[in-house]
Amino acid sequence: MTTGTEFQVGFLDTNSIARYLVRDEPEHARRAAALIESDQPLRISIVVLAETAFVLSRLYRISRKDVVDALTRLLERQNIEAHEIGTELAVQALSLSRPSGRVNYPDALLWAVARQAANACVWTFDERFPADGIDVQSP
């Protein structure tokens, strides 16, 4: 339990982030903005980053460039950080997906997890999997 001056770390879900970025449901967008733009410490799981990127790209037909830019701006907020990996690494991973469809969002975030892990190897049949700084092998 927290007192009035302490903040509990909160995790943002995809629907809160989507409402904030797309603003297609005004009341939800207003409430999401009040939270996201507050001093409340917030974290975003890499699972939620991948899901949000997918939802924005596929359902809302927002360009990859604009999706990555919006999520990057969100992660650059003072009160928000990525959860399982460092925020800077999450931004770097998302940027791998920005130029084209060559690297999808989940692969980019898996790349970041492997980069952060010691002595990691990613086993994949995907010949386009990003290998910068990690060991990528085919099973």
Secondary structure, 3 states (H helix, E strand, C coil): CCCCCCCCCEECCHHHHHHHHHCCCHHHHHHHHHHHCCCCCEEECHHHHHHHHHHHHHHCCCCHHHHHHHHHHHHCCCCEEECCCCHHHHHHHHHHHCCCCCCCHHHHHHHHHHHHCCCCEEECCCCCCCCCCCEEECC
